[in-house]
Amino acid sequence: MAQISIPKVLSFLKNEHGLLLSKLAQKKIFFENISKSIVVAMPSSKVYERGNGWVDLTKIQIELFKTYSHGYIIFRLSNSTVYYVDIKALLPLLTQDSMHENSKEGKHWKLDIWSNKISVRKSDSFLSVKENDSSCIRKYL
């Protein structure tokens, strides 16, 4: 199995939700629809032996999400699973206490993507998710 490509996700969003996105300048995984004030990030991760994917979200990325009315993170895992998450549902889990800091990423959070939840390291909090469920996007379009 291989992870779903960004062009394939963009095509799905266009065909299933009528959402046309363009790449944000100098942002590798961020796309936007200015007229609808929507931003989408599409990070990828391999699936590790424990059965989870793993992604870092930086404070700078979270601040970017806050400049749009709607934001979504589409986690693309190496086992071809995709998880669609409304950033508004994830924000309450991203606390000061669960934040990490280093010289490479600066201030950031480490997220583990499991088959049914997304957990934040240094926290007991998690967000329940369903594989390939894009209904959170449909709510706002």
C-alpha positions as CSV (number, residue, x, y, z in Angstrom):
1,M,0.0,0.0,0.0
2,A,1.1,3.6,-0.6
3,Q,-0.1,6.9,0.8
4,I,-2.7,8.8,-1.2
5,S,-1.1,11.6,-3.2
6,I,-1.9,15.2,-2.8
7,P,-3.2,15.5,-6.4
8,K,-5.6,12.6,-5.7
9,V,-6.9,14.3,-2.6
10,L,-7.3,17.6,-4.5
11,S,-9.3,15.7,-7.2
12,F,-11.5,14.1,-4.5
13,L,-12.2,17.4,-2.9
14,K,-13.1,19.0,-6.3
15,N,-15.3,16.1,-7.5
16,E,-17.0,15.2,-4.2
17,H,-17.3,18.6,-2.5
18,G,-16.9,21.1,-5.4
19,L,-13.9,22.5,-3.5
20,L,-11.2,23.9,-5.7
21,L,-7.9,24.6,-3.9
22,S,-4.7,26.2,-5.0
23,K,-1.3,25.8,-3.4
24,L,-0.3,28.4,-0.9
25,A,3.0,30.1,-2.0
26,Q,6.1,28.6,-0.3
27,K,4.0,26.1,1.7
28,K,4.6,22.5,0.7
29,I,1.4,20.9,2.2
30,F,-1.0,23.9,2.5
31,F,-3.8,24.7,0.0
32,E,-6.5,27.4,0.0
33,N,-9.7,28.6,-1.4
34,I,-9.7,32.3,-0.9
35,S,-13.3,33.0,-1.9
36,K,-14.6,30.5,0.8
37,S,-11.8,31.4,3.3
38,I,-10.7,27.7,3.6
39,V,-7.2,26.4,4.2
40,V,-6.3,22.7,4.0
41,A,-3.1,21.0,5.1
42,M,-2.2,17.5,3.9
43,P,0.7,16.1,6.0
44,S,1.8,12.5,5.4
45,S,3.2,9.8,7.6
46,K,4.3,6.3,7.4
47,V,2.6,3.8,9.7
48,Y,4.9,2.7,12.4
49,E,5.2,-0.7,14.0
50,R,2.8,0.3,16.9
51,G,0.1,0.9,14.2
52,N,0.0,4.7,14.3
53,G,1.1,7.5,12.0
54,W,2.9,10.5,13.5
55,V,2.8,14.2,12.5
56,D,4.2,17.4,14.0
57,L,2.0,20.6,13.8
58,T,3.9,23.8,14.5
59,K,2.6,26.8,16.3
60,I,3.2,28.8,13.1
61,Q,1.0,26.4,11.1
62,I,-1.7,26.6,13.7
63,E,-1.6,30.5,13.5
64,L,-2.0,30.2,9.7
65,F,-5.1,28.1,10.2
66,K,-6.6,30.8,12.5
67,T,-6.4,33.4,9.6
68,Y,-9.1,31.5,7.7
69,S,-12.8,30.9,8.5
70,H,-12.4,27.2,8.0
71,G,-9.4,24.9,8.2
72,Y,-8.9,21.2,7.7
73,I,-6.1,18.8,8.1
74,I,-6.1,15.7,5.9
75,F,-3.8,13.1,7.3
76,R,-2.4,10.8,4.6
77,L,-0.9,7.6,6.0
78,S,1.3,5.1,4.2
79,N,-1.3,2.4,4.5
80,S,-3.6,4.4,2.1
81,T,-5.8,5.6,4.9
82,V,-6.9,9.2,5.0
83,Y,-8.4,11.1,7.9
84,Y,-10.2,14.4,7.5
85,V,-10.2,16.7,10.5
86,D,-11.8,20.1,11.2
87,I,-9.1,22.2,12.8
88,K,-11.7,23.6,15.2
89,A,-12.2,20.1,16.6
90,L,-8.4,19.7,17.1
91,L,-7.5,23.1,18.6
92,P,-8.8,22.4,22.1
93,L,-6.3,19.5,22.3
94,L,-3.3,21.7,21.4
95,T,-2.5,23.2,24.8
96,Q,0.6,24.9,26.2
97,D,1.2,21.8,28.4
98,S,1.2,19.4,25.4
99,M,3.6,21.6,23.4
100,H,7.1,20.6,22.5
101,E,10.0,22.9,21.5
102,N,13.2,22.3,19.7
103,S,15.5,24.2,17.3
104,K,14.2,22.5,14.1
105,E,10.4,22.9,14.5
106,G,10.3,25.5,17.2
107,K,7.1,25.3,19.3
108,H,5.0,22.3,18.1
109,W,2.7,19.5,19.0
110,K,3.3,15.8,18.2
111,L,0.1,14.0,17.0
112,D,-0.3,10.2,16.7
113,I,-2.9,9.1,14.2
114,W,-4.5,5.8,15.1
115,S,-7.2,3.9,13.3
116,N,-10.0,5.5,15.4
117,K,-8.4,8.5,17.1
118,I,-5.8,11.2,17.0
119,S,-3.9,11.7,20.2
120,V,-1.6,14.5,21.3
121,R,1.6,13.5,23.0
122,K,2.1,14.8,26.6
123,S,-1.7,14.7,27.0
124,D,-4.5,12.3,27.7
125,S,-6.7,14.1,25.2
126,F,-7.7,12.6,21.9
127,L,-10.1,13.2,19.0
128,S,-12.2,10.4,17.6
129,V,-11.9,9.9,13.9
130,K,-13.2,7.6,11.1
131,E,-11.1,6.5,8.1
132,N,-12.0,8.3,4.9
133,D,-14.9,10.3,6.5
134,S,-14.9,13.7,4.8
135,S,-18.3,14.8,6.3
136,C,-16.6,17.6,8.4
137,I,-15.9,19.3,5.1
138,R,-19.4,18.9,3.7
139,K,-20.8,20.7,6.7
140,Y,-19.5,24.1,5.6
141,L,-19.8,23.9,1.8
